[in-house]
C-alpha cells in the first residue's frame, strides 16, 4: 500500500461511494482515471508512505510528494479545489490537482485530452512551467518509492521551557514559538496533564475571541501535540475533565476561522480515538 495508514491522517477523506465519484466528475467535467478511482476506493486520499517521485527532469532526480488528494464530497475537499484557492494561485480548470503546496502542483492534464487516462504533469505556479512527468496515473504511481531518512533528523525535547514563561506567551499570543513549542514540551514531559490541557483550552478560547491570522495554525499544532501524546505516552485522556471541555469547544469552532474544516476534522478524529481506545493507530 502506498499510503501511510496513519489513523490521524488529515488528508484522508471519508470512504468513497459511487455517488461521490459521479458528483466529482460532473463538477470537474472530466472522467477520472480508473486506476486513481480504484486506489481511492481502498483509501480515499492521504499521506504517502512512498513520498519520493523519481524523474530525471528534476534537479535532484526526484521530488517529494507528501500526500495525494482524495475525491471530496463538497468544494474544498480533496481534488475538489475551491474557487478561492483556484483564483488565489491561478489554477486552471483544465487540470485535476492531486497534490500541491501553493507554488508547486502535481495534476492530471486534461488540456488536450478528453478520455479517462490523461498524462500527469508538474506545475510551477511562479515560473508557469508545465512539465509532463508520467504518461498516466498508473505510471505516476509506479515511480513513487520510499524516501531515504535524513542522516541527522531533528529531535525535539533538548530545549527546556519555564512554565511561567510559557503561560505569559500564551496570554500575550504573540510569541508563536514559545506558545506551540512550550505547550508541546509540557505535554510530552508532565506526568499530570492538568496544566497542559487547561492552558491549551484557555489559549484556544483567546484565539477564537481575538481571531488572529495565525490562530488556526497554532491550534493545529496543539492538536498535533495531542496526537503525539496519544502515540508515545500511555495516558488515558478521558480521565481529565478538561478533555471534554476542550472537544466541546472544538466541535463548535467558528466555521469562518476553520479553513476546509481542518480543526473540526482533526479534533473529531482525536476525540473518536480517545473514546474508543481499541482502534489501532
Phi, psi and omega in degrees: 000138184275344182273157183290330181077013180292127181302328184265017180302118184283345183263352180280127181262174179296158183306140185282141175237162179297327179294322179293321179297311181299317181294320180294316180295324179292317181293318182277345180061043178218168170254117183287149179300137180301322181296321179293314181300316181296321178295320180291336176290330178285312176209120189278075180082167176147178179291141183270143171278326177256101188254000183260116178258116186269127174195133186291348181290340181272150185304319181267003182085000179195167170227161177265132176236109190283329185204171171236137175290142174268188179265111185282167179262336181215168181304135180097351180256127175058226183290351178276067181301132182286161184297326179297314180295319178300315181291318182301320185249008177064043183272123183286147176286355180277358180240150170249117191271122183265336182197146177192152176232040179081304183271329184231140185222152170247130187213157170276131188259107180254016183301315181235034184220134183240000182272205183243020181217059186288162175290162178252133184235157173255130183240132174249110185296323184290316184265353183067015180289135176227113184233130176287130182244350177200147181292332181197178183295323180299315178294320179303311181297323183293339181272357179279129178228172180286132179281128180296140178291144178294147185294328181232079181294147178289133180245117179282146172121353180285328179276138178256150182238151177262128186304316182296324180291323178293317178301318179297319179295319180295324178290319182287323176073015182248331180273087187299318182297312182295327178295306187282316180290324179293315176303315182296318181303310183286331176295327182270343186247332182290134175290322179255125185267013180301314180296313181305309183290322179295316180292321178297314180301313181295320180296318180295319178300317180296318181292325177296318181290320183273338177052053176287153181300322184281351187306317182301318183283329174296314181295323176299320176296319178301315181293325176296326176295319177299319178297318180294323177297316180299319184285326190249347182235140180272075182233132177272102183291342180290346180284349181259124179298334180295335181297314179296317179300319181297314182284333171298321178292315185288330178289344177253020183300132184305120182303327182289344177263347190258088181300118180058027180058031185301313183291314182299314182296315182293318181293323178296322180292318178295314180299317179298321181293311186289339176273347180226070189302343184288347182291134180277133179284000000 
